[in-house]
Amino acid sequence: MPNSIIIATGSDIPKERIPNSHFLDREFYSPDGQKMEKSNAEIVQTLHNITGIKERRYASDDLTTTDVAYQAAVAALEGLDRESLDYIIVAQNFGDVRAGNLRTDMVPTIASRVKHLLKIKNPYCVAYDIPFGCPGWLQGMIMADYYIRSGDAKRILVIGAEILSRVADPHDIDCMIFADGAGATVVEASDGADGILSHVTRTDAEKNAWMLRLEKTYHPHRKGDELYIKMDGHDIYRYALKTVPLVVKQALEKAGLVLTDVKKLLMHQANAKMDDAILARLFRLYGIKEVPAEIMPMIIHWAGNSSVATIPTMLDLLLRNQIDGHRLSSGDIAVFASVGAGMNINAMVYRMPI
């Protein structure tokens, strides 16, 4: 049975930097339509203290999710035969939302649009999207692994792309978290013992399905039917803190490994405080009180939360030696983990090819 290895990565990080000061002149409201009593300076500083975000990246008005996904794909496919792809899997949640027009456009799929832009003629290169919340790219990797292990595919392109800045309510303080971007990986069949070793996914929809959802603006006087992304931040924090460490531990046990075998943990970049708390809880599951400072790379402080794009973007930067103090070498074990709308959680254990 073949294993699945990552042979190439790419990313598209928007050039427009949006500092926290960008939000100082906003009017923020609570979910019940009441204007926030704290000053914007206090609100912005509190957000920074909790999330670690100093700035985020926004796509320029002329670009869509398809465009950033395509650019990440081009970077990942450099030097490779595009016609050799068996699948193109794009994780995204809102389709192409154009600047100034808050309507989602997902027909045809973003994956088909990317395949069109790549000029791939092979009709058996199957292209489809995954709307799976923030864990979408990782779920795409898991699905790619199933295809490869079954013998149905030998080479798959998996992309995570999102332009969240256009679906974030400008009057909701949570809008300051969201960002844009895309990351891509090429996964290939290998006869070696390296690559994807295990993975675990769960969906907790009975009680938690609506913690992330679409709703109207919090501004009480704005008319219209536009829907924006909304979240119950405190509930998500508690849910993630309780559940993500368990899923990571399950994935490690499935691979026959323990936490001390892990060189890097690539966590979805949603909230620096939450990620640190998840990491500490994970180590406590193994009876370890002191967390190694270098185990979890973070890019949220300058990149923000770009949903499905956070992990593949971070992986691309890591493998290109562009994250200070972080490296992955042959034989190293990396764990990927994410949590998001659904509520969905997944984790994947990966050994760097020797």
C-alpha positions in Angstrom: 0.0 0.0 0.0 1.5 3.4 -1.0 2.1 6.2 1.4 1.3 9.9 0.7 4.1 12.4 0.7 4.2 16.1 0.2 6.4 16.8 -2.7 5.8 20.6 -3.2 4.1 23.6 -1.5 3.1 27.1 -2.5 1.2 30.0 -1.1 -0.2 33.4 -2.0 0.0 35.9 0.7 -1.7 39.2 -0.1 0.6 42.2 -0.1 -1.8 44.7 1.6 -1.0 44.9 5.3 -3.9 46.0 7.5 -2.6 47.1 10.9 -4.8 47.2 14.0 -5.0 51.0 13.7 -7.2 50.4 10.6 -10.1 49.7 13.0 -9.8 52.7 15.3 -12.5 54.7 13.4 -15.1 51.8 13.2 -18.4 51.7 14.9 -18.7 48.4 16.8 -21.9 47.0 18.1 -22.8 44.0 20.3 -25.0 41.2 19.0 -28.1 42.9 20.4 -27.4 46.1 18.4 -26.0 48.2 21.3 -23.0 50.3 20.6 -19.9 49.1 22.4 -19.1 51.2 25.5 -15.4 50.7 25.4 -13.3 53.0 23.2 -12.0 51.5 19.9 -8.5 51.9 21.3 -9.4 49.6 24.2 -11.2 47.1 21.9 -8.3 46.9 19.5 -5.8 46.5 22.3 -7.9 43.7 23.9 -8.1 41.9 20.6 -4.3 42.1 20.3 -3.8 40.8 23.8 -6.0 37.8 23.2 -5.2 36.8 19.6 -1.7 38.1 19.2 -2.7 39.8 15.9 -0.8 43.0 15.1 -1.8 43.1 11.4 -3.5 40.9 8.8 -3.4 40.6 5.0 -6.3 41.6 2.7 -6.6 40.7 -1.0 -6.8 43.6 -3.4 -10.3 44.4 -4.8 -9.5 42.9 -8.2 -8.9 39.4 -6.9 -11.2 36.6 -5.8 -10.7 33.3 -4.0 -10.1 31.6 -7.3 -7.3 34.0 -8.1 -5.4 33.5 -4.8 -6.0 29.7 -5.0 -4.6 29.7 -8.6 -1.5 31.7 -7.6 -0.8 29.3 -4.7 -1.3 26.4 -7.1 1.2 27.9 -9.6 3.8 28.2 -6.9 3.3 24.6 -5.8 3.3 23.2 -9.3 6.5 24.9 -10.4 8.6 22.3 -12.3 5.8 19.7 -12.2 3.7 18.3 -15.0 0.2 19.8 -14.4 -1.4 17.1 -16.6 -0.2 14.4 -14.2 -2.7 15.5 -11.5 -5.4 13.1 -10.7 -7.4 15.4 -8.4 -7.6 19.1 -7.6 -9.2 19.6 -4.2 -9.9 23.1 -3.0 -11.0 23.8 0.5 -13.0 27.0 0.8 -16.2 28.2 2.4 -17.6 31.2 0.7 -16.7 30.8 -3.0 -15.8 33.9 -5.0 -17.1 37.0 -3.2 -16.3 40.1 -5.2 -15.4 43.4 -3.7 -18.5 45.5 -3.1 -20.9 42.6 -3.9 -21.6 40.3 -0.9 -22.8 37.4 -2.9 -21.2 34.0 -3.0 -20.4 32.5 -6.4 -19.6 28.8 -6.4 -20.8 27.5 -9.8 -18.7 26.2 -11.3 -16.6 25.1 -8.3 -13.5 27.0 -7.4 -11.5 23.9 -8.1 -12.9 23.8 -11.7 -12.0 27.4 -12.1 -8.5 26.8 -10.9 -8.1 23.8 -13.3 -9.3 26.1 -16.1 -6.8 28.7 -15.2 -4.0 26.1 -15.1 -5.0 25.1 -18.6 -5.1 21.4 -17.7 -6.6 19.3 -20.5 -6.7 15.9 -18.8 -10.4 15.2 -18.2 -9.5 12.6 -15.6 -8.0 15.3 -13.4 -11.1 15.6 -11.1 -11.7 19.0 -9.5 -14.0 19.7 -6.6 -14.4 21.8 -3.5 -14.7 21.1 0.2 -16.7 23.4 2.4 -15.5 22.1 5.8 -14.8 25.2 7.9 -11.3 26.1 8.9 -10.2 22.4 8.9 -11.0 22.2 5.2 -7.4 22.1 3.8 -6.4 19.4 6.3 -9.5 17.4 5.4 -8.5 17.7 1.8 -5.1 16.2 2.7 -6.9 13.4 4.5 -9.1 12.7 1.5 -6.0 12.8 -0.8 -4.4 10.2 1.4 -7.4 7.9 1.0 -7.3 8.2 -2.8 -3.6 7.5 -2.9 -3.7 4.6 -0.5 -6.6 3.0 -2.4 -4.5 3.1 -5.6 -7.0 5.4 -7.3 -4.6 8.4 -7.5 -0.9 9.0 -7.7 -0.6 12.8 -7.5 -3.1 15.3 -6.0 -3.2 19.1 -5.6 -4.8 20.3 -2.4 -5.5 24.0 -1.9 -6.9 26.0 1.0 -8.1 29.5 -0.1 -10.3 32.2 1.4 -11.1 35.9 1.3 -12.6 36.4 4.7 -12.3 40.2 4.7 -15.4 40.4 2.4 -17.7 38.3 4.6 -16.7 39.9 7.9 -19.2 42.3 9.5 -17.3 45.7 9.8 -19.4 46.4 13.0 -18.5 43.2 14.8 -15.3 43.2 16.8 -14.5 39.7 15.5 -14.0 41.2 12.0 -10.5 42.2 13.1 -9.4 38.5 13.3 -10.1 37.6 9.7 -7.7 37.7 6.8 -7.2 36.5 3.2 -4.8 34.1 1.5 -4.1 30.7 0.0 -1.8 27.8 0.5 -1.3 24.7 -1.7 0.4 21.3 -1.5 1.1 18.6 -4.0 0.7 15.1 -2.5 2.2 12.0 -4.3 2.2 8.3 -3.9 5.4 6.8 -2.4 6.7 3.3 -1.6 8.6 4.5 1.4 7.5 4.5 5.1 7.4 8.3 5.4 4.6 10.8 4.7 1.1 10.7 6.1 1.1 8.2 9.0 -2.3 8.7 10.5 -5.3 11.0 10.8 -8.4 11.5 12.8 -11.5 13.6 12.1 -14.7 14.3 14.1 -17.8 16.5 13.7 -19.7 17.6 16.8 -22.9 18.8 15.3 -25.5 17.7 17.9 -24.9 20.7 20.2 -22.2 22.7 18.5 -23.2 23.0 14.8 -24.1 26.7 15.0 -21.1 28.2 17.0 -19.9 29.5 13.6 -22.6 30.7 11.2 -23.8 33.4 8.9 -26.0 36.2 10.2 -26.9 39.9 9.4 -24.8 42.8 10.5 -24.8 43.9 14.2 -25.4 47.5 13.1 -29.0 48.2 14.1 -29.8 50.7 11.3 -28.2 49.0 8.3 -30.8 47.5 6.0 -30.3 44.6 3.6 -30.2 40.8 3.5 -26.4 40.4 3.5 -25.1 37.7 5.7 -21.7 37.8 7.5 -19.6 35.3 9.4 -20.4 35.2 13.1 -19.0 33.1 15.9 -19.5 32.4 19.6 -15.9 33.0 20.6 -16.0 31.9 24.2 -17.9 28.7 23.4 -15.5 27.9 20.6 -12.5 28.5 22.9 -13.9 26.1 25.5 -14.9 23.5 22.9 -11.5 23.6 21.2 -9.5 23.5 24.4 -11.4 20.4 25.5 -11.5 18.5 22.2 -8.5 19.3 20.0 -5.9 17.8 22.3 -7.9 14.6 22.4 -8.0 14.3 18.6 -4.2 15.0 18.4 -3.5 12.3 20.9 -5.8 9.9 19.1 -3.9 10.6 15.8 -0.5 10.0 17.5 -1.7 6.8 19.1 -3.0 5.6 15.7 0.5 6.2 14.3 2.2 4.4 17.3 3.8 7.6 18.5 3.8 9.8 21.6 4.0 13.6 21.9 7.8 13.6 22.6 8.3 12.2 19.1 6.9 15.3 17.6 9.2 18.0 16.2 6.5 20.6 15.2 2.8 21.1 15.7 1.2 23.1 13.0 -2.1 24.4 14.5 -4.8 26.4 12.7 -3.9 30.0 13.3 -7.2 31.2 14.8 -6.2 32.8 18.1 -2.7 32.8 19.7 -4.1 32.5 23.2 -6.3 29.6 22.3 -3.5 27.8 20.4 -1.2 28.2 23.4 -3.9 26.9 25.8 -4.6 23.9 23.5 -0.9 23.1 23.4 -0.5 23.3 27.1 -3.6 21.0 27.6 -2.1 18.5 25.1 1.1 18.3 27.0 -0.7 17.8 30.2 -2.5 14.8 28.7 1.0 13.3 28.6 1.9 14.4 32.1 4.3 17.1 30.7 4.2 20.5 32.4 6.7 22.4 30.4 5.9 23.0 26.7 8.9 23.4 24.4 9.1 26.9 23.2 10.0 26.0 19.6 7.3 23.3 18.9 4.5 25.5 17.5 5.3 28.0 14.7 3.0 31.0 14.7 2.3 33.5 11.9 -1.0 34.9 13.1 0.6 38.0 14.5 1.2 39.3 11.0 -1.0 37.1 8.8 -4.3 37.0 10.8 -6.8 34.2 10.5 -7.2 33.2 6.9 -9.2 30.0 7.8 -8.4 27.1 5.5 -5.2 28.9 4.3 -3.5 29.3 7.6 -1.9 25.8 7.9 -0.8 25.3 4.2 0.6 28.9 4.1 2.5 28.2 7.3 3.8 24.9 6.0 5.0 26.5 2.8 6.9 29.2 4.7 8.3 26.6 7.1 9.6 24.4 4.3 11.1 27.4 2.5 12.9 28.3 5.8 11.0 31.6 6.1 9.9 31.3 9.7 12.6 32.3 12.1 13.6 29.6 14.6 11.7 26.8 12.9 12.9 24.0 10.6 11.7 20.6 9.6 14.3 18.0 8.5 14.3 14.5 7.1 12.6 12.0 9.5 11.0 14.7 11.7 7.5 14.2 12.9 5.0 17.0 12.3 1.4 17.1 13.5 -1.2 19.2 11.8 -4.4 20.1 13.7 -7.4 22.3 13.0 -10.8 23.3 14.4 -13.7 25.2 12.8 -17.3 25.5 11.7 -19.4 22.3 11.9 -18.0 22.0 14.5 -15.2 20.0 12.8 -11.8 19.0 14.2 -9.1 17.0 12.5 -5.4 16.1 13.1 -2.8 14.4 10.9 0.6 12.9 11.7 3.3 13.3 9.1 6.9 12.0 8.9 9.2 14.1 6.7 10.6 11.9 3.9 14.2 10.7 4.3 
